[in-house]
Amino acid sequence: MNSNFLRNDMVLMAVFTLVVLTMPIWLAPIGAGYPDLLQKIAIYGIFAIGFNILFGLTGYLSFGHAAFLGVGSYAAVWTFKLFSMNVVPAILFGVIVAGLFALFIGYVSLRRSGIYFSILTLAFAQMSYNLAYSVLTPITNGETGLQLSQGDARVLDHALGIAQSGLPTPSFFGMEILGWSGFYVCAVALIIAFFFALRIFRSPFGMALKAIKSNQNRMNYTGFNTRPYTLAAFVVSGMYAGLAGSLLAVTDPLAGAERMQWTASGEVVLMTILGGAGTLLGPLLGAGIIKYFENIFSAYNERVLHDVFSGLPNGLEQIVVSFTSLFVGEGWQLTLGMLFMLVVIFLPGGVMEGFRRLTKLFRRDGPQSPAGAAQPAE
Amino acid sequence: MKDLTTSVNRRSLLKATAASGLVLATPTIFSRGAWAQNFANDPTNKSSVTLGFNVPQTGAYADEGADELRAYQLAVKHLNGEGDGGMLQTMKPLALKGNGVLGKKVEYVTGDTQTKSDAARSSAKRMVEKDGAIMITGGSSSGVAVAVQSLCQEMGIIFMAGLTHSNDTTGKDKRKYGFRHFFNAYMSGAALGPVLKEEMGTDRRAYHLTADYTWGWTQEESIKNTTEALGWETVATVRTPLGAGDFSQYITPVLNSGADVLILNHYGKDMVNSLTQAVQFGLKDKMVNGKKFEIIVPLFSRLMAQGAGDAIKGILGTTNWNWSLQDAASQAFVKSFGQEYGFPPSQAAHTCYVQTLLYADACERAGTFYPCEVIKALEDFEFDGMGNGPTLYRGADHQCFKSVLVVRGNENPSSQFDLLKVVKEVPAEAVTYDPTIFGGELGTCG
């Protein structure tokens, strides 16, 4: 298989690493170069990449992936509370718990496929949300959200004599995870997560998953037991979600039930489809676009718009501002919805298909797609 | 699968190591360490200072959020010396000069908390990291306020809480960097108790419907303690999810519970819905145990009264401030708010406006924006002329102590805004408590 890990992929990994680590520089001109948004892009990128392993490769559409994200968050915060403020155990614990949870839900849900599978996962996620929101309040602290407090046990930290005055912050062996350091932790996790996704895409395991997507019945008729494969994909994808969830807790030690809401599950589906399901880079792009809209467009208010359009004549400025203000601020979801419709109607393969068409346009003679281009599943 | 395991070879391992090495080597000049000598978003070298207004623009508390934002914008105007000055005319003592704060023009950025802790923290982070906000204020949910307050503590940014009524905000979850002007559930209970005794007697059976988060929990607890001290019996306490919309499934059981008082620990759209439905179910006209059935809404606001329409007539509750107050400060604020927007401000607007002025004034008195000095200036600050009479910002828990209004839904409103009638103005001494009863620790500054 090593021979199969082509030169192209090496280049892809190198470019990817570089691009991710320099995000603070090249995203700054469009107002996105600040740690919180970059962390969110990296974290939801991981989430979407993991989701894509299930949806993009096997075609199983899970509508309940936010449950694993939430479980990962809760597990990580509890690790902070009970054991140590170090991020490594928190991330490990978050990933493992989410994986176990995915094993259970996957085992039950994967007995069905198609819409029934989607409904089952949706039901499980909604159940988890309601449990976290009210029934399991002692564990999750309900709507208020699970937070750190000064009276937490933190057995390991106390045993090692690491004492902090005031409310502790998560740390990576002494380095505080705040702002930019938080982003770099997420960025490294993203690069590793992307690397594993790449290997899965290129492996025989990934090939089997793609075969399941194209025709599961035929696979079964040839005597190939698909269950272990779909279940493995489900668990891996759940662990990615757990990683994303624990990173959310690492960058901001708080876990709330709203992370498990069905809208959050829907969001990752949107991210994947917007970017391009079944492609390697698509989900990450989708996550970036959605998070950018959520954070930047929602912050525009009329005052900002007046500044932007101040060059226009007075009457026209009023009209333009009152019209565009529908699409920013509270209306950012309207813009996102329109963008989503446009993409789905004209570029069913997502943003990645747009890129592919563009590169084709510019290199009519060279049919070979460049290293960074899409890797369709089928 | 075999290939998958062998594929993590020496080369890829090297690459991963190199990648992590790169990160570890990344100088930490970007992180908070660089701010340590100074402080976050120090505006010394800038001509303006930016405040962050983080309010719910969507969700169950969106109406309050919109009104809060109006008040903030008005406060910024007054601080910069535009408009008629509002409460700057009445505030005593006053250090502000109407030329911004410490000579710097006040600017602001806004954000949507969506009434969710996650979104609120994310939005607050954006304001601090991207927009350079030096102070965050707002919130119309205690869950959000508590979450944003602890974030501000971590980032070293002062948080001036908006409408948050939970005991936890300045109790169990109080923070050195967090300040609250609004009253809390304990004070509501203390103010409401004597009035309830007078109006409904000592032999009552109460049924609680409670919003299921920090504010609902503490209010339920405070009201329960008060009413049980009067001799009332608590039949049941039922938790309802925030933003439930339909409360009929929670109200039906009340009818057969034998309770003769319904206490709605709801706020915003939740309260509008639950109260309207309770009235539709005929609870208000019911006779139980030989007594008239009563509904109590411990935390009342004019905005909610407007939403609930006729249902609020005769309902008792408490409020932090009401526009009908006749003191000079309230009148000045109502006048300039009315001129700007065409209707009177809500209590949410009032507290947010006052908080902004108090922060600005504290900076002016401290002579710096350095948070630790501003905190010192706010702690144990006594002021008057802000609409609630003489007020103390207690240093032990960063809670304001002032009089509390017990109000009743007006039976014969003279205008569409004249919805609440003040039954009693309970003086600050009657609602003051020992700061240690709720536990919690302020933590440190710097």
Interface residues (C-beta under 8 A of the other chain):
Chain A: M1 N2 F5 M13 T17 L21 G31 Y34 P35 D36 L37 K40 Y133 S134 T137 G142 E143 T144 G145 Q147 L148 Q150 S165 G166 L167 T169 M175 E176 L178 G179 W180 S181 Y184 V185 A187 V188 I191 I192 F195 R199 I200 S203 P204 F205 D252 L254 G256 E258 R259 N295 S298 A299 N301 G329 E330
Chain B: M1 D3 L4 T6 S7 V8 N9 S12 K15 A16 A19 S20 L22 V23 L24 T26 T28 F30 S31 R32 G33 Q57 T58 V109 T110 G111 D112 K116 S117 D118 A119 R121 S122 S123 K125 R126 E129 K130 S142 G143 V146 A147 S150 L151 Q153 E154 M155 D173 D212 Y213 T214 R239 P241 L242 E441 G443 T444
